[in-house]
Amino acid sequence: MALEILMPALSPTMEEGTLAKWLVAEGDRVQSGDLLAEIETDKATMEFEAVDEGVIGKLLVAEGTANVKVNSAIAILLEEGDAADATVSPAQSAAAAAPLTHEANAVDAPAATAAPAAAISNDGTRIFASPLARRIAADQGLDLVKITGSGPKGRIVKADVSGAPAPASVSAPPPMAAAPAASLPSSASVEALYQGRSYKTVPLDGMRRVIADRLTEAKQTIPHFYLRRDIQLDTLLKLRSEVNAGLEARGVKLSVNDFIIKACAMALQSVPAANAVWAGDRVLQMEASDISVAVAIEGGLFTPVLQDADSKSLSKLAVEMKDLAARARSRKLAPHEYQGGSFSISNLGMMGIDNFDAVINPPQGAILAVGAGKKRPVVSDDGTLSVATVMSVTMSVDHRVIDGALGAELLDAIVNNLEHPLSMLA
């Protein structure tokens, strides 16, 4: 039977992509796991693989084609016995390719008869199944992860799912009420305001569109509140200078931002109730401190995630952050490297910004906006006037996840770690 190869969803936010390059040609025989094409998503250029074996009958989308919708047909795969001009009936349409990484969220198939994309086991390995087996499993509500395949190389075939017991029914949670749609002006109405004025139209690329959509969603649906503190940095700056002198031979240099990452990670461990994310109808309290750090790139930003930042040394965090930032700027991050996290840091201090309010990165519970450290007059507890290097920070908090007192406790722990930095070297 001839199968359609569909444009895959290679990231949770991907709605369309650019077919940058075909890695196969018409007439090529492919096996499960062979690379088919390079796809430019809203975040990166990624390769994707074949799930089914067969012969590439026709390439439907030319290289370099932009704005190819997810789940639209991009090629025809011929199976054994198919003629070169075989057509695909709606009942035989199938996603013959699956996302490269199991972290990417697949979108719904365009027709009920289309076979679902390949299942992923709990350990991240792909479960191979024939298109017919996938359709039968989807129709009967069967979990392919729990079925042992009898086909070649353990592939799940029709016989494996035809006699499988149906799962016990589970009551679905009530649907969440949809947020009211914002009334946005059309591009034509905005352009009409500037009739007769010179301007340049800059079309939105995939990344800019996703940033606009996510930040609009965040500000419309997340009840933000803001907590502000000043932090004296002189002790930290002195310690940083001493530590960097010892690390110079290893080619490692700690930044103030590395200390901030570590301080936030340790604070989330000391205030575990604040190490949480919003999951729609519940709160997920995380165990490890996975910290997202905003990295500006051409046309947008990435937020690579430093996993288990609480258990890593400052030098290890510095090396890992440098690598993630470099690959973010060249758009070489894999989805699992910028998804997740429970807390974000956005630092504009190096650009001279004194303070600002950052927008929460859903589903995370909070984000810390960091300003520049500058010399300021300060008054000590005994009334003595002196000069200190002071950095202003603002923590934006999701009130659904973290209440005011809990947020204040978390921010206090962050401030204490930065003003007593020796604790971060233990």
Secondary structure, DSSP 8 states (H G I E B T S, - for coil): --EEEE----STT-SEEEEEEESS-TT-EE-TT-EEEEEE-SS-EEEEEESS-EEEEEE-S-TTEEEEETT-EEEEEE-TT--TT----GGG-B--EE-SSTTS-----SSTTSB---EE-TTS-EE-B-HHHHHHHHHHT--GGG----SGGG-B-HHHHHT-----------------------HHHHHHHTTTS--------HHHHHHHHHHHHHHHHS-EEEEEEEEE-HHHHHHHHHHHHHHGGGT----HHHHHHHHHHHHHHHSGGGSEEE-SSSEEE-SS--EEE-EEETTEEE--EETTGGGS-HHHHHHHHHHHHHHHHTT---GGGTS--SEEEEE-GGGT---------TTBSEEEEEEEEEEEEEE-TTS-EEEEEEEEEEEEEETTT--HHHHHHHHHHHHHHHHSGGGGG-
